[in-house]
Amino acid sequence: MKFRINPLASDIIISIYAIATLYFRFKFESETYTTPILSVVMGICFVLIIWVLIKLKILNPNWFGLLNSKT
């Protein structure tokens, strides 16, 4: 049996994750000298984690009801 998180909880987790990773990136990049390539790679890695969780059907985003859900 696969572990699935309901749509509203998935939306909240994704939102908190996005805000936290943006805060981490801005804080980390302002304190250390990072190149633009490193910044892009970090951003892609953070997005890739969420993408994999959605593809594995662990997270089931409903996008807060903004998009039509499949029936």
Secondary structure as the mmCIF struct_conf table of DSSP 4:
data_model
#
loop_
_struct_conf.conf_type_id
_struct_conf.id
_struct_conf.beg_label_comp_id
_struct_conf.beg_label_asym_id
_struct_conf.beg_label_seq_id
_struct_conf.end_label_comp_id
_struct_conf.end_label_asym_id
_struct_conf.end_label_seq_id
HELX_RH_AL_P HELX_RH_AL_P1 PRO A 7 GLU A 31
BEND BEND1 THR A 32 THR A 32
HELX_RH_AL_P HELX_RH_AL_P2 PRO A 36 LYS A 55
TURN_TY1_P TURN_TY1_P1 LEU A 56 LYS A 57
BEND BEND2 ILE A 58 ILE A 58
HELX_RH_3T_P HELX_RH_3T_P1 TRP A 63 GLY A 65
TURN_TY1_P TURN_TY1_P2 LEU A 66 LEU A 66
BEND BEND3 LEU A 67 LEU A 67
HELX_LH_PP_P HELX_LH_PP_P1 ASN A 68 LYS A 70
#
